[in-house]
Amino acid sequence: MKKNHLFPRILGIGFSLILFLAFSLSSLAQKTPKLKIYISADMEGISGIVHADQTSSESREYAEARKWMADDVNAAVGGAFLAGATEVVVNDAHGSQRNIDPADIDSRAILISGSPKPFGMMQGIDSSYNAVILIGYHARAGTQDAILDHTISGSVVRAVRINEAELPELGLNAALAGFYGVPVVLISGDVAVCQQAKDVLGNELVTVPVKDAIGRTAARLVPLAEAHRTIKNRVAEALKKLGQFKPFRLNPPCRFELELFNSAQADLAAMIPTVKRLNPRAVSFTADDYAQGFRLLRALITMASR
């Protein structure tokens, strides 16, 4: 008889213990902070790349270079998870934006692939992210000793200025992240883009120079294994001091100025009613909302390239 009385009591204690553990684990999960990381990956600044043939799908050198791109990205993904990331999203940001083979990307990361995309190189960015990492970036058009320097489109854009300041792609993209309150914490590429990034975003930015350009299509290369190890370690270091970084914000209204290579390109861009012709090769427009301005800029460049 005593055993019969004890058995329900033991069951009750066991059930209570299970409820307590479930509640504790649930509370612990809720207290664990999310660390959501966004990676935008271009190609010209990838470890080992020095020539446009390596970045074009029509070249036989492309197959190897796209693997180098995946390797650099995977090093950044590894560093993010080493620092405690709970989610990492990678946006393929070069050319057709179909360069990273999904089979080559770290299986823990989410890959955004293909184009066109409304935000292009920054597709998917929003206020849910804690940090942005720029991998394989390059310097703006007209930069000396910079591998494959250009701004967005090498055959169309001579310069992009916002509120009279000329910005490289890294600055334009960082400003979009900043619009959503997200800081850029690290950039990899050549020595020139790393310096340019600090000039635009500040000295707190962590940089990983993977090559030192000799003109536009040659460079002293950091060995690939060393470059990947450094990217991984510095991404982890940057994310562990996340509180030191501030979003890069441009104060509205933002006056965009787009300088093109020839007057025919400006003819096309100037067809949009809100766009003003500045001179034979340049147009401008003003936006109170940077994200909308960013999208219009991309649309004008696409129109001008026709």
Residue, then its C-alpha position, 0 to 999 in steps of 0.5 A: m500500500k505504501k508503494n502505491h502512495l509513493f508512486p504518484r508522489i514520485l511521478g508528481i515530483g518528476f513532472s514538476l522537475i521536467l516543467f522546471l527544466a523546460f522553463s529554465l531552458s526557455s528563459l535561458a534561450q530568451k536571454t541569449p542575445k542574437l548576433k545577426i551578421y550581414i556579409s556583402a561580398d564583391m570580387e575585385g578585392i578577393s585574395g589572389i585576384v589582380h585582373a578583370d579576366q579573373t572576375s568575368s564568367e567568360s574567362r577560363e580564369y574565373a572558375e578558380a577565382r570564384k573559389w577564392m571568393a568563396d574561401d574569403v567569404n567562408a573565412a569571414v563566416g567562420g570568424a562570425f560564428l567564432a564570435g558567437a553569431t546566431e545567423v549569418v547572411v551572405n549577399d553575392a555582390h559582384g556583377s551578375q551576383r551569381n559568383i559564389d557556388p552554393a555548394d562552396i559556401d559554409s553550410r551555416a550561412i544563408l546565401i543571397s544570389g542573383s540579380p537584379k535586386p532592389f538594393g543590389m550589393m546590399q540586398g536584404i539589409d535591414s535593422s535586424y542585423n547587428a553588424v555588416i562585413l564587406i569582403g573583397y571590396h575595391a577602391r573608387a574610380g580614379t584611385q592610384d595603385a588600386i586593383l580594378d578601381h571603379t565605382i559601381s560600373g566601370s564603363v558608366v560611372r566616373a564618380v558618385r557624390i552625396n552632399e558634395a563628398e565623393l564616395p566609393e561603393l563601400g561608402l554608399n553601401a555603408a550609408l545604406a546600412g547606417f540608414y537602418g542603424v547597422p554599423v560596418v565593422l570590417i572590410s577586406g581588399d587591397v591596401a588602397v580600399c582599406q585606407q579609403a574605408k578608414d577615411v570614410l568610416g573612421n579609424e575604428l574600422v577593422t581592415v584586412p589588406v590581402k594585397d598591395a597593388i602595383g598599378r591597376t592590374a598587379a599586386r603583391l599578394v598575401p598568401l591565401a592561407e594567411a589571408h583566410r586565417t587573418i580574415k577569420n581572426r579579425v572578423a571575430e575580434a571586430l564582433k567581440k568589440l561591437g559596441q565600439f562601432k557606430p553606423f555611418r549616417l548621411n544627414p538628409p536631405c541627401r543630394f546625389e550627383l552622378e557623373l557619367f562617362n559621356s553625354a549620351q549616358a547622361d541623356l538617358a539618366a536625365m529622362i527621369p522627371t525628378v533628375k536634374r541635368l548639371n552639365p553634359r555628363a552629370v545629373s543630380f537629384t535630392a532624396d529625404d529618404y536615403a534608401q529611396g535615393f540609393r535605389l534611384l541611383r542604381a536605376l539611373i546607372t542601369m538606364a545609362s548603361r543601355 
